[in-house]
Amino acid sequence: MNTPFAETLSVVLLVAVLAWAVVRPFGLPEAVMAVPAAGVAVATGAISLGHARAEAERLGPVVGFLAAVLVLAHFCDVEGLFRACGAWMARWARGRPVRLLTAVFALASAITAVLSLDATIVLLTPVVFATAARTGVRPKPHVYACTHLSNTASLLLPVSNLTNLLAFAASGLSFTRFAALMALPWLVAIGAEYAVFRGFFARDLAASAPAPETGEPPGLPVFALVTVACTLAGFVVASAFAVEPVWAALAGALVLAARALVQRRATAVSVVRAAAPAFLAFVLSLGVVVRAVVDNGLATALGHLLPAGTGLPALLGIAALAAVLANLINNLPAVLVLLPLAAPAGPGAVLAVLLGVNIGPNLTYAGSLATLLWRRIVHQHDHGVDLKEFTRLGLLAVPAALVPAVVALWGALQVV
C-alpha cells in the first residue's frame, strides 16, 4: 500500500471502531466492528502481519489478566460482597446525603483499586442506585461519583485498570514500587474530586431524608474477602519473582469460581460469560488497529508534541497531552500510542501518561470505555444523564484533580 492510503485507511478504521463502541447499534458488542477492522488492516497491508502478531503477543498477558479480574469481581458479587457494601452505606449514611457521598467515595475508591474499575461500574453502580432509593436521597451525586472514581481511583495499583497494566509493563517498576509512587497522586486526585463534588452538587446534598429502617444487615462474605486479600498478596509475590500478575489473578478467580460451581451457584457457561470474551476480543483488535495508526505516522506526529524530560513542567505537559488525546480517541488507544514514546524517558514519564489517561476521561462520555458502560447502566435504571451537566462537572474536576496529582507524582519521584 502507498503511505497516504495506509494512513487514511488506518484512521478511518480507528474512527469506525470507536464510533461503534460509543453507539453500539442494536446493543451489539464492540467486537462486532473491531475484529473485522483489525482483519481489514492486516489484509490490506495497513499493518504488517508481523506487527499485528507482535501487538497481540504484547497484549496477551494483559487481556488474560483482565479476564481473570472480571471473573474474580463477578464471583465476589455472587458471594454477596456488593450487597454487604450497600447495607453498610445505608446504615452509615442514615439518610444524610453527605455521609452517603463520603461512603460511596471510600467504597468506590477501594473497589476500583483492588477489583478494577469494571467492578465499580458494573457491580457497585446498581448498588448505589438501590442504596440511594432505600435511604431516600437524590441519587445523582452518588451515581456520578461511581463513574468519576472508576477512572480517577484506578491510579493506585497496576491491577486497577487495563491502562495501568500496560503502563506497568512499560515502566519497568515492581508492583510495590508502582504502588508507592502512585499512592500520593491517588489520594490527592480523590480528595480533589471529593471537594469538587461537594461544591457542584451542594443543592442535592442539602436535601436530607429521614433515617431509613435498614433491617438486619447481610453477613460479611469472609471467604471472598480472604480470597481477594490472598490475590493481592499474590500480586506482590509474583512481582518479586518476575512472574506475570495474571497467574495470581487467575488463581483467585479459579478459587471463587470453583466454590460457586460446587455450590451450584454458577455453571461453566456463566464462568465464561463473566470473563466477557467479546470484550477481550475487542481489546485485542483495538490494539491492532491502533498499532496500524501508529505505524502510519501518528507516533511521529505525537513525538514532536510530547515534552522531553521528567521535570515538573514536562510531567504536566505529558499528562495534559495524554488527557486531551484520551478524550479525542478514548483512553485505551491513547495509552497504546503514548507509552512507547514516553518509556525511553523513564517511569516518571510513563506514570504521567497514566495520570492523563485515567483522570482526563472524566471530561467526556467517549473518554473511557468505563464511562460508556456507566452511561448504559444509568439509562437501564431510568435515570437521565445530561451531557451539559456531565461536561461542566468534568471541566471542574479534571483540572482540579490532574494538576495536583502530577505535582504529587513529581514529589513522589524525588522521595521514593
N, C-alpha and C positions, 0 to 999 in steps of 0.2 A: 504494500500500500504506500501511496505517497503520504508525506508527513501532514500536509494540510487536511487531507481527508481523514487520516487516522485521528488527528486532534479533534476534528468536528464530530466524528462518529463516537469517540470515547466520551466526549462531553454530553452529547445527546443521550447516550445510554445511561450515564450517571443521572442526568436530569429525569429521565423516564423512570428509573428505579426509585429515586427519592419521591417523585410525584406520586407514584403508585403507593409507596409506603405511607404517605400522608393521607391520601384519599381512600385507599383500599376499596376499590369498586366492588359492590356486591358482597362485601365482607371477606373477599378472598385474601389469602395470606400474602405477605410481602414477597415471598419466594416465587410467586407466580410470574412476576416480572423480572426479578433479579437473576434467577437461574438461566432463562433464555438470553438475557442481556449479556451475562458472562460468556455464554456459548457463542454468541454473535461476535463478541470482542476477540475471542480466540480464533474462531473460524475465518474472520476477515483479516487477521493479522494486526489488529489494533494493539494486541498484546501477544508476545510470543508464547508458545506453549511452555517453554522453559520458565519464563517469568510467572506465568499463571500457576504452574506446578509449585514453584518456589514460594509464591504467596500463600497457596493452600497449605503447604507444609509449615509455614511460619504461623499461620492462624490455627492450625490443627489443635495444638495443646490448649490454646485459648478457648476455642469452641468446645472442646471436651470438658474443660473446667466449667464453662457456662452451663452446659447440660447438667453436670453434677450438682451445681449450686441450685439450679431450678428445681431439680428433684428433691434436694435437701429442704429447700424452702417449702415446697408443696407438702411434704410429709410432716414438717413442723406444724403446718396448718391442720393436717389430718389429726395430729396428736392433740390439738386444741390450744396451741401456743397463742394464736392471734385472738381467740375468744377470751383467753385469760387476760391478754393485753387490754382488750376493750372493757372488760369488767373492772380492771384496775383503774383505767382512765375515768370511768363513770364514778367510781367510789371516791377517787381523789379529787375530782373536779367539783362534785356536789352542786351542779347547776351553775357554776361560776365560769364564764367563758374564758377568762384569762388563765385560770388554772388548767382548763382543758387544753388551751393552746400550748401551755408550758408542757403538759403531759405528752401531747402529740409531738412537739419538738424533740423531747427526750427520747420517746419510743422510736419515732421515725429515724432519728439520727443513729440510734443503736442498731436498729434492724437493717438500715441501709448499709452501715459499716460492716456488719457481721454476715448478713444473709444476702447482700447485694441490693441494688436499687429496685430490681424487679419484684422482690418480696414486698417492699414498701408500696409500690404502685398496685400490684395485683391483689395482694392479701391484706395490707393494712388499710388502704383507702376505703374499701367497703366496711371495714370495722369502724373506721372513723365516722362514716355516714351513720351507721347504726347507733354509735355512741352519742353522737350529736342529737339524733332523734330521741333517744332514751332520756337524755338529760334536758331536752327542751331548748337547747341553744341553737343559734344560727350556724349552719354547717360551713359556710363559705370560707372563713379564715382557716379553719382546721383542715378542710379538704385541699385548699390551695397550698397549705404547708406541706402536704404529702408530696406534691409534685416538685416544689422547690427543694425540699430536703432530699428527695430521691436523686437529685443532681448534686447539690451543694454538699450534702453529708456523705457523699460517696468518695470523699478525698482521702479518708484515713488509711485504709488498708489496700494492698494490691488486689484483694479479692472482692472489693466493694463494687466494682464496675468493670465492664468489659474494656473501657478505655484505660482503666488502671492496670489491667493485666498486660495490655500492650505496652504501656509506659514502663511498667515494672521490668518487662523483658528487655526494653531498650536502655534502661537506666544503669544496669549492672549492679544495682543495690541488693542487699539482702532483705528478707521480709521485715526483720526488726528495724533495720536502718531506714527503710522506706517509711515505716510507720512512725519512727521517731522524727523524721524530717517533716512529715505531713501532719503531726498531731497539733501543733500550734496553728498552722493555717486552717485546719479543720475546725478547731474551736473558735477561732476569730471569725471565720466565714459564717458559722452557725449563729454566733452571737450577733453579728451584723444583720443577718436575715431576721432574727427574732425582734430586734429593735425596729426594723422597717415594718414588720407585720403589726407590731403593737401600735404604731402610728397610722399605718394605712387603713387598718380595719378597726380603728378606735370606736366607731359607732356600733359596729356589730358586736364588739367585745364588751360594750357597755350595757347591752341588753341581757340582763341576768334572767335566770329561770329558777323555779323552786327546786330544791334538792330532791332528786328522784329516789324512789324506793328501788334499790339495786338488787335486793333479794340475796340469796345465797350465792357467793362467788364460785365460779368453776374451779376445780382443782388445778394446781400448778403442774404442767406437763414435765415432770422431773427428767424422764428418760430423754425427751427431746432436748432439754437444756443441757444435760450432760453430754449428749452426742455432739451438739454444736460446740460446746467447750472443748471437747476432745479433738474435734475437727480443727478448731483454731490452733490448738497446741500442735496438731499435726502440720499445719502450715509452717509454723516456726521451725520445727524439727526438720521438715523436708527442705526448707531453705538453707539450714545449716549444713546439710549434706548434699546440696546442689541437686536435689530431686524436684521435679516439676510439681507444683502445688495441686495439679489435677488429681494426683493419686490420693492425697489426703481428703480432697473434696469427694472423690469417688467412694472412699471408704465410709465417710459419714453418710452419704446418700444411700449406699447399699444397706447400711445398718438400719436406717429408718424405713427404707422400702421393704426390706425383708421382714421387719416386725409387722408392718401393715399387711403384707401378703399372708403371713402366718395367722394373723388375727382376722383375716378375710375382710379387711377394710380397704383393700386395693386388689387390682388384677394386673397381670403383665401388661395389658393394653393401657391401663391408667398410668403405669410407671413410664411407659414410652411416651404417652401423651404429655406427662409432666415435664419431660425433657424438651418439649417444643421442637421437634425435628424440622418443621418447616421454617421456624425462625433461625435455627442453626444453619440451614441451607442458605437462607437469606444473608446471614453474616459472611459466610464463605464467599458467596457470589458477589456481594458488595465489595469485598476486599479485592477480588479480581478486577472488577470494573474500575475501582479507584486506582489500582495499580496501572491500568491502561491509561487513565488520565495523567497520572504522574509520569509515566514513561513518555508521554507525548507533549511534554512542555510545562505542565503545572509546577513541577518541582523546581524547574529553572526560574520561573517567574516568582515563586514564593521565596526562593533562595536569596533573591535581591531585596526582598522586603523584611526578612527575618533579622532582627538585631543580633549582632555578634557579642559574645562575652556573657558573663553571668553576674555583672554588677546590677545594682538595683534598677537603674534606668533600662538596662537591657532586658531584665526579667519582666518588668512592667510592659515593655513593648512586645515581648514574646507572648505574654498572657493575653494582651489586648488583641493581637493578631489572631491568636487561637480562638478567642471568644467571637470575634467577627466572622471568622471562617466557619465556626460551628453553626452560627445562625444562618449562614448562606447555604451551606451544603450538608448540614447535620454534623453532630459532634463525632460520630464514628468515622466517616470519611475524613473529617478534619484531622483527627489524631493519626490516622493512617498516612496522611500526606505529610504532616509536620514532624513526626517523630524521627524519620531518617535524616531530616535537615537539622534537627536540634540535637540529636545524640552526640555528634562529634564535640559539642561544647561542654558535655558533661551532664551529670544528673540534675544539676540546678536548672538548666535549660529545659530538660525533659519534664521536670516537675512543674515548671512554669507553664508549659504547654498544657499539662494536665489540669492546672487551675483554670486556665482559659476555657478548655472544652468541657469541664464539669460544672463550673459556675455560670459561664456565658449562656448556655442553652435556656436558662430561665427567662430569657428575654422574649423568645418567640415559641409558638407551637412546634415548629419544624426543627427547633434547635437540637432536640434529642428524641430518640425512639421512646424513651420513658414518658416524655410529655405527651407524645401522640397516643400512647397506650392509656395514659391517665385521662385524657380527654374522652376517649371512648367509654371508659368506666364511669366517668361522671355523667355522661349522657344516658347510660344504662340506668342510672338512679334518678332520671328525670330532673337533673339539676343543670341549668344552663350555665355556660361559661362565656362571658362577654370578652371578645377579642380586645377591645379598647382597654378594659379594666386589667386584663392579663398583661397587656403590654405596658400600661402605666406602672403596674406593680414591678414588672421586670426592669423598667428604666430606673427605678429607685433602688431595687435590691441588687442588681448585678454590679454596678459600680461600687455600691456600699460594701459588698462582700468581697469583690475581686481585688480591689486596690489594697485594703489592709491584709488580705490573705497573702498577696505577693510580698508585701513588706515583711510579714511574719515568716514566709519561706526564706527570704533573704537573711533574716536574723537567724533562723534555724541552721542555715548552711554555714554561718560563721561559728556556730556553737557546737553542733552535733558532729 
